Amino acid sequence: MTLGEMTIGALQLRQVPAVVNEQPIGVSLLGMSFLSRLDGYAVQGGVMILNW
């Protein structure tokens, strides 16, 4: 499936490939199809920092 639009805060991306899991996994995931469109990202102290 492809998400027509995905918004996180002020960041907005279009046409993002996505997968819907049949079973709940207990956490939210951002895949490489999303992260590769960013200028960069890092995880510090359990917090993900997105740069665009």
Backbone as JSON Lines, residues from 0, in Angstrom:
{"i":0,"aa":"M","n":[0.84,-1.16,0.0],"ca":[0.0,0.0,0.0],"c":[0.89,1.23,0.0]}
{"i":1,"aa":"T","n":[0.36,2.34,-0.47],"ca":[1.09,3.6,-0.47],"c":[0.24,4.65,0.25]}
{"i":2,"aa":"L","n":[0.86,5.34,1.2],"ca":[0.17,6.43,1.9],"c":[0.25,7.66,1.01]}
{"i":3,"aa":"G","n":[-0.87,8.24,0.7],"ca":[-0.89,9.44,-0.13],"c":[-0.17,10.59,0.54]}
{"i":4,"aa":"E","n":[-0.3,10.68,1.86],"ca":[0.33,11.75,2.62],"c":[0.6,11.27,4.04]}
{"i":5,"aa":"M","n":[1.78,11.62,4.57],"ca":[2.14,11.27,5.95],"c":[2.69,12.52,6.61]}
{"i":6,"aa":"T","n":[2.14,12.89,7.77],"ca":[2.55,14.1,8.47],"c":[2.98,13.75,9.88]}
{"i":7,"aa":"I","n":[4.16,14.23,10.26],"ca":[4.66,14.12,11.64],"c":[5.11,15.52,12.02]}
{"i":8,"aa":"G","n":[4.34,16.18,12.89],"ca":[4.65,17.57,13.24],"c":[4.59,18.44,11.99]}
{"i":9,"aa":"A","n":[5.66,19.19,11.72],"ca":[5.72,20.07,10.55],"c":[6.2,19.33,9.3]}
{"i":10,"aa":"L","n":[6.65,18.1,9.44],"ca":[7.15,17.31,8.32],"c":[5.99,16.64,7.59]}
{"i":11,"aa":"Q","n":[5.95,16.82,6.27],"ca":[4.9,16.2,5.47],"c":[5.53,15.54,4.25]}
{"i":12,"aa":"L","n":[5.26,14.25,4.06],"ca":[5.77,13.51,2.91],"c":[4.59,12.92,2.15]}
{"i":13,"aa":"R","n":[4.77,12.75,0.84],"ca":[3.72,12.18,-0.01],"c":[4.21,10.88,-0.63]}
{"i":14,"aa":"Q","n":[3.26,10.03,-0.94],"ca":[3.52,8.75,-1.62],"c":[4.55,7.9,-0.88]}
{"i":15,"aa":"V","n":[4.27,7.59,0.38],"ca":[5.17,6.8,1.22],"c":[4.69,5.34,1.23]}
{"i":16,"aa":"P","n":[5.54,4.39,0.79],"ca":[5.16,2.98,0.87],"c":[4.92,2.58,2.33]}
{"i":17,"aa":"A","n":[3.91,1.72,2.56],"ca":[3.56,1.32,3.93],"c":[3.1,-0.13,3.95]}
{"i":18,"aa":"V","n":[3.17,-0.72,5.13],"ca":[2.69,-2.09,5.37],"c":[1.81,-2.06,6.61]}
{"i":19,"aa":"V","n":[0.71,-2.78,6.57],"ca":[-0.16,-2.91,7.74],"c":[0.04,-4.31,8.31]}
{"i":20,"aa":"N","n":[0.47,-4.39,9.56],"ca":[0.67,-5.68,10.23],"c":[-0.68,-6.25,10.65]}
{"i":21,"aa":"E","n":[-0.82,-7.56,10.51],"ca":[-2.06,-8.21,10.92],"c":[-2.19,-8.3,12.43]}
{"i":22,"aa":"Q","n":[-1.07,-8.38,13.14],"ca":[-1.07,-8.47,14.59],"c":[-0.48,-7.2,15.19]}
{"i":23,"aa":"P","n":[-1.03,-6.71,16.3],"ca":[-0.42,-5.55,16.96],"c":[0.98,-5.88,17.43]}
{"i":24,"aa":"I","n":[1.9,-4.9,17.33],"ca":[3.27,-5.13,17.75],"c":[3.66,-4.32,18.99]}
{"i":25,"aa":"G","n":[2.79,-3.43,19.45],"ca":[3.05,-2.72,20.69],"c":[3.91,-1.48,20.57]}
{"i":26,"aa":"V","n":[4.5,-1.25,19.41],"ca":[5.31,-0.05,19.18],"c":[5.0,0.49,17.79]}
{"i":27,"aa":"S","n":[5.26,1.76,17.59],"ca":[5.12,2.36,16.26],"c":[6.44,2.27,15.54]}
{"i":28,"aa":"L","n":[6.38,2.01,14.24],"ca":[7.6,1.88,13.45],"c":[7.62,2.88,12.31]}
{"i":29,"aa":"L","n":[8.79,3.42,12.03],"ca":[9.04,4.18,10.81],"c":[10.06,3.39,10.02]}
{"i":30,"aa":"G","n":[9.73,3.0,8.82],"ca":[10.63,2.18,8.01],"c":[11.61,3.01,7.2]}
{"i":31,"aa":"M","n":[12.5,2.3,6.54],"ca":[13.53,2.96,5.74],"c":[12.95,3.72,4.56]}
{"i":32,"aa":"S","n":[11.78,3.31,4.05],"ca":[11.16,4.06,2.95],"c":[10.8,5.48,3.39]}
{"i":33,"aa":"F","n":[10.52,5.66,4.67],"ca":[10.26,6.98,5.23],"c":[11.57,7.66,5.63]}
{"i":34,"aa":"L","n":[12.39,6.96,6.41],"ca":[13.62,7.56,6.96],"c":[14.61,7.96,5.87]}
{"i":35,"aa":"S","n":[14.63,7.24,4.75],"ca":[15.58,7.56,3.68],"c":[15.27,8.89,3.0]}
{"i":36,"aa":"R","n":[14.09,9.41,3.18],"ca":[13.72,10.71,2.6],"c":[14.15,11.9,3.46]}
{"i":37,"aa":"L","n":[14.6,11.63,4.67],"ca":[15.02,12.69,5.58],"c":[16.47,13.08,5.33]}
{"i":38,"aa":"D","n":[16.86,14.24,5.83],"ca":[18.27,14.64,5.79],"c":[19.09,13.81,6.77]}
{"i":39,"aa":"G","n":[18.44,13.29,7.81],"ca":[19.13,12.46,8.79],"c":[18.22,12.18,9.97]}
{"i":40,"aa":"Y","n":[18.65,11.27,10.81],"ca":[17.9,10.94,12.03],"c":[18.86,10.32,13.03]}
{"i":41,"aa":"A","n":[18.49,10.39,14.3],"ca":[19.31,9.81,15.37],"c":[18.39,9.41,16.51]}
{"i":42,"aa":"V","n":[18.85,8.46,17.3],"ca":[18.13,8.07,18.52],"c":[19.02,8.4,19.7]}
{"i":43,"aa":"Q","n":[18.5,9.23,20.6],"ca":[19.25,9.66,21.78],"c":[18.36,9.52,23.01]}
{"i":44,"aa":"G","n":[18.79,8.72,23.96],"ca":[18.02,8.55,25.2],"c":[16.61,8.04,24.96]}
{"i":45,"aa":"G","n":[16.43,7.17,23.98],"ca":[15.11,6.62,23.69],"c":[14.21,7.55,22.89]}
{"i":46,"aa":"V","n":[14.76,8.67,22.39],"ca":[13.98,9.63,21.6],"c":[14.56,9.68,20.19]}
{"i":47,"aa":"M","n":[13.7,9.58,19.18],"ca":[14.16,9.67,17.8],"c":[14.1,11.13,17.35]}
{"i":48,"aa":"I","n":[15.22,11.63,16.85],"ca":[15.33,13.0,16.34],"c":[15.33,12.93,14.82]}
{"i":49,"aa":"L","n":[14.37,13.6,14.17],"ca":[14.28,13.62,12.71],"c":[14.79,14.96,12.19]}
{"i":50,"aa":"N","n":[15.63,14.92,11.17],"ca":[16.14,16.14,10.53],"c":[15.69,16.16,9.08]}
{"i":51,"aa":"W","n":[15.1,17.28,8.66],"ca":[14.66,17.41,7.27],"c":[14.94,18.79,6.75]}
